[in-house]
Amino acid sequence: MERWELIKQEDAQRRAAQNGDNTDDQDGAQPEQAQLNADGEIDWRGCYMPESLKDSVLFTRTQLLSLINRKRELDEDRVNLD
């Protein structure tokens, strides 16, 4: 197994151990089923890279935070104008 798969498996076991039998029968059935569905899904993050990035826009973390702050400022200004 790859390292990230081992880490994911250990994390799932740790969460299961923390949850234990603390859930009620009614409320515990639905989240438990959702957890089983989520664990069965393949994590595709980082698995796909297009052949060319010529049409893509790439941001650094700093640029993204700057854009988020600017949008927040514009939203506040819009509320003040209304």
ZALOBA-69314 format. One record per residue: residue number from 1; chain; x, y, z negated of N, C-alpha, C, CB in turn. Coordinates in Angstrom, 2 decimals, m for minus. Atoms other than C-alpha are relative to their C-alpha. Glycine has a CB too. Layout:
// ZALOBA-69314
     i   ch      n_xx      n_yy      n_zz     ca_xx     ca_yy     ca_zz      c_xx      c_yy      c_zz     cb_xx     cb_yy     cb_zz
   NUM    A         X         Y         Z         X         Y         Z         X         Y         Z         X         Y         Z
...
//
This chain:
// ZALOBA-69314
     i   ch      n_xx      n_yy      n_zz     ca_xx     ca_yy     ca_zz      c_xx      c_yy      c_zz     cb_xx     cb_yy     cb_zz
     1    A      0.84     m1.19      0.00      0.00      0.00      0.00      0.87      1.24      0.00     m0.95      0.01     m1.22
     2    A     m0.72     m1.25      0.02      1.05      3.52      0.60     m0.16      0.66     m1.37     m0.50      0.94      1.12
     3    A     m0.03     m0.64      1.31      1.82      5.73     m2.35     m1.31      0.72     m0.33      1.16      0.98     m0.06
     4    A      1.22     m0.76      0.28     m1.27      7.96     m1.97     m1.18     m0.91     m0.25     m0.32      0.95      1.16
     5    A      1.08      0.95      0.25     m3.54      4.92     m1.85      0.08     m0.53     m1.43      0.04     m1.17      1.00
     6    A     m0.18      0.45      1.39     m2.05      3.68     m5.13     m0.45      1.07     m0.98      1.47     m0.36     m0.26
     7    A      0.40     m1.11      0.89     m2.54      7.09     m6.72     m1.52      0.13     m0.02      0.66      1.33      0.46
     8    A      1.47     m0.11     m0.08     m6.17      7.22     m5.49     m0.66     m1.13     m0.77     m0.46     m0.03      1.47
     9    A      0.55      1.15      0.70     m6.82      3.73     m6.85      0.17      0.15     m1.51      0.67     m1.29      0.49
    10    A     m0.23     m0.20      1.43     m5.26      4.53    m10.23     m0.93      1.08     m0.55      1.47      0.39     m0.27
    11    A      0.89     m1.06      0.43     m7.31      7.73    m10.42     m1.44     m0.51     m0.15      0.04      1.17      1.00
    12    A      1.34      0.57      0.08    m10.52      5.82     m9.71     m0.15     m0.91     m1.22     m0.32     m0.80      1.28
    13    A      0.03      0.87      1.18     m9.67      3.27    m12.41     m0.03      0.82     m1.28      1.21     m0.94     m0.01
    14    A     m0.04     m0.87      1.19     m8.90      6.05    m14.90     m1.36      0.65     m0.21      1.10      1.08      0.15
    15    A      1.33     m0.61      0.13    m12.23      7.78    m14.15     m1.03     m1.02     m0.47     m0.44      0.60      1.33
    16    A      0.94      1.04      0.41    m14.09      4.50    m14.53      0.17     m0.32     m1.48      0.19     m1.28      0.85
    17    A     m0.26      0.28      1.40    m12.41      3.88    m17.88     m0.50      1.14     m0.89      1.51     m0.21     m0.23
    18    A      0.48     m1.15      0.77    m13.27      7.41    m19.06     m1.52      0.02     m0.09      0.50      1.31      0.62
    19    A      1.47      0.01     m0.02    m16.92      7.05    m18.03     m0.54     m1.09     m0.91     m0.51     m0.19      1.43
    20    A      0.40      1.11      0.86    m17.25      3.69    m19.76     m1.48     m0.30      0.11      0.34      0.30     m1.44
    21    A      1.44      0.30      0.04    m20.78      2.83    m20.80     m0.75      1.17     m0.61     m0.27     m1.28     m0.81
    22    A      0.63     m1.18      0.59    m21.74      6.41    m21.73     m1.21      0.48      0.77      1.00      1.11     m0.09
    23    A      1.12     m0.47     m0.81    m24.46      6.66    m19.09     m1.26     m0.77     m0.37      0.31     m0.15      1.50
    24    A      1.30      0.65      0.19    m28.17      5.94    m19.51     m0.31     m0.83      1.23     m1.12      1.04     m0.27
    25    A      0.35      0.85     m1.14    m29.74      3.29    m17.29     m0.65      0.81      1.12     m0.94     m1.12     m0.44
    26    A      0.68     m0.79     m1.02    m31.95      5.84    m15.50      0.96      0.96      0.68     m1.17      0.76     m0.61
    27    A     m0.87     m1.03     m0.56    m29.43      8.64    m15.04      1.29     m0.59      0.55      0.32      1.04     m1.05
    28    A     m1.28      0.55     m0.41    m26.40      6.39    m14.58     m0.03     m0.73      1.31      0.51     m0.91     m1.04
    29    A      0.08      0.79     m1.23    m27.67      4.42    m11.60      0.33      0.85      1.22     m1.39     m0.61      0.14
    30    A     m0.20     m0.84     m1.18    m27.67      7.28     m9.12      1.44      0.48      0.14     m0.94      1.18     m0.04
    31    A     m1.38     m0.43     m0.15    m24.22      8.80     m9.83      0.95     m1.18      0.23      0.44      0.77     m1.22
    32    A     m0.86      1.17     m0.20    m22.70      5.32    m10.01     m0.05     m0.44      1.45     m0.43     m1.14     m0.93
    33    A      0.14      0.37     m1.41    m24.08      4.51     m6.56      0.72      1.02      0.89     m1.50     m0.10      0.39
    34    A     m0.68     m1.03     m0.78    m22.82      7.85     m5.21      1.51     m0.16     m0.11     m0.43      1.40     m0.48
    35    A     m1.44      0.21      0.19    m19.38      7.14     m6.69      0.48     m1.18      0.84      0.32     m0.23     m1.50
    36    A     m0.39      1.15     m0.81    m19.30      3.74     m5.00      0.06      0.37      1.48     m0.98     m1.17     m0.21
    37    A     m0.01     m0.44     m1.39    m20.18      5.36     m1.68      1.20      0.88      0.28     m1.29      0.76      0.33
    38    A     m1.13     m0.89     m0.20    m17.52      8.03     m2.11      1.32     m0.76      0.00      0.01      1.08     m1.08
    39    A     m1.24      0.77      0.05    m14.84      5.49     m3.01      0.19     m0.83      1.26      0.01     m0.91     m1.22
    40    A     m0.09      0.82     m1.20    m15.65      3.45      0.09      0.34      0.79      1.25     m1.29     m0.72      0.21
    41    A     m0.29     m0.83     m1.17    m15.15      6.39      2.45      1.49      0.19      0.17     m0.69      1.35     m0.13
    42    A     m1.42     m0.23     m0.32    m11.84      6.89      4.17      0.27      1.50     m0.10      0.36     m0.55      1.42
    43    A     m0.39     m1.39      0.13    m10.09     10.13      3.31      0.80      0.39      1.25      0.83      0.24     m1.31
    44    A     m0.63     m0.33     m1.28     m9.29     11.59      6.73      0.80      1.29     m0.06     m1.05      0.10      1.07
    45    A     m0.73     m1.26      0.06     m7.69     14.81      5.47      1.46     m0.22      0.39     m0.09      0.61     m1.41
    46    A     m1.39      0.08     m0.43     m4.38     15.29      7.22      0.28     m1.12      0.97      0.87     m0.15     m1.18
    47    A     m0.22      1.13     m0.89     m4.89     12.29      9.51     m0.13      0.38      1.47     m0.97     m1.11     m0.32
    48    A      0.22     m0.39     m1.39     m5.77     14.22     12.66      0.75      1.28      0.30     m1.50      0.17      0.30
    49    A     m0.70     m1.20     m0.43     m3.55     16.68     14.45     m0.19      0.11      1.50      1.53     m0.04     m0.38
    50    A      0.20     m0.14     m1.43     m4.50     18.05     17.86      1.33      0.05      0.74     m0.83      1.25      0.30
    51    A     m1.22     m0.01     m0.80     m2.00     17.80     20.68      0.61      1.39      0.09     m0.27     m0.53      1.39
    52    A     m0.48     m1.36     m0.15     m1.76     21.56     20.98     m0.71      0.91     m1.01     m0.22      0.51      1.45
    53    A      0.59     m0.96      0.94     m2.32     24.35     18.49     m0.16      1.38      0.64      0.88      0.11     m1.26
    54    A      0.04     m1.29     m0.68     m2.48     27.07     21.16     m1.30      0.77     m0.24      0.21     m0.19      1.48
    55    A      1.28     m0.66      0.25     m6.16     27.81     20.42     m0.33      0.11     m1.48     m1.10     m0.75      0.71
    56    A      0.24      0.01      1.44     m5.78     27.56     16.65      0.53      1.28     m0.65      0.65     m1.22     m0.64
    57    A     m0.47     m1.12      0.80     m5.40     30.30     14.08      0.49     m0.58     m1.32     m1.14      1.07     m0.22
    58    A     m0.59      0.54      1.22     m3.08     29.41     11.23      0.24      1.13     m0.99      1.33     m0.75      0.30
    59    A     m0.17     m0.99      1.06     m3.01     31.29      7.93      0.91     m0.56     m1.08     m1.35      0.41     m0.59
    60    A     m0.72      0.39      1.22     m0.59     31.21      5.04     m0.96      0.19     m1.16      1.32      0.84     m0.19
    61    A      0.84     m0.13      1.21     m2.01     31.01      1.54     m0.19      1.47     m0.35      0.63     m0.77     m1.20
    62    A      0.06     m1.42      0.33     m1.19     34.67      0.95     m0.93      0.74      0.95      1.40      0.62      0.05
    63    A      0.89     m0.65     m0.96     m2.92     35.75      4.16     m1.45     m0.36     m0.27      0.39     m0.39      1.42
    64    A      1.36      0.43      0.28     m5.99     33.71      3.30     m0.56      0.69     m1.23     m0.06     m1.51     m0.17
    65    A      0.45     m0.70      1.21     m6.22     35.19     m0.20     m0.26      1.47      0.29      1.03     m0.14     m1.13
    66    A      0.19     m1.40     m0.38     m5.84     38.65      1.31     m1.31      0.17      0.77      1.18      0.49      0.85
    67    A      1.25     m0.06     m0.74     m8.69     37.98      3.73     m1.21     m0.18     m0.90     m0.02     m1.06      1.08
    68    A      1.10      0.22      0.95    m10.90     36.67      0.93     m0.25      1.25     m0.84      0.31     m1.20     m0.92
    69    A      0.15     m1.23      0.79    m10.24     39.78     m1.18     m0.59      1.13      0.84      1.36      0.44     m0.57
    70    A      0.52     m1.05     m0.88    m10.93     42.07      1.80     m1.49     m0.23      0.26      0.77      0.03      1.33
    71    A      1.42      0.31     m0.22    m14.23     40.29      2.50     m0.82      0.36     m1.23     m0.18     m1.48      0.35
    72    A      0.69     m0.35      1.24    m15.19     40.70     m1.15     m0.20      1.51     m0.09      0.78     m0.52     m1.22
    73    A      0.11     m1.45      0.03    m14.47     44.43     m0.92     m1.07      0.49      0.97      1.35      0.65      0.34
    74    A      1.00     m0.40     m0.99    m16.55     44.76      2.25     m1.41     m0.36     m0.45      0.29     m0.65      1.35
    75    A      1.31      0.39      0.52    m19.43     42.85      0.66     m0.48      0.95     m1.09      0.05     m1.44     m0.55
    76    A      0.35     m0.94      1.06    m19.34     45.17     m2.36     m0.40      1.34      0.59      1.17      0.17     m0.98
    77    A      0.33     m1.26     m0.66    m19.33     48.21     m0.07     m1.37     m0.07      0.66      1.06      0.37      1.03
    78    A      1.28      0.18     m0.67    m22.30     46.84      1.87     m1.13      0.08     m1.03     m0.04     m1.37      0.74
    79    A      1.03     m0.04      1.05    m24.26     46.35     m1.37     m0.19      1.44     m0.48      0.38     m0.92     m1.19
    80    A      0.10     m1.39      0.46    m23.45     49.92     m2.42     m0.71      0.89      1.02      1.38      0.57     m0.30
    81    A      0.66     m0.80     m1.04    m24.71     51.28      0.92     m1.51     m0.26      0.05      0.61     m0.31      1.36
    82    A      1.43      0.34     m0.06    m28.06     49.51      0.64     m0.80      0.63     m1.08     m0.19     m1.48     m0.07
//
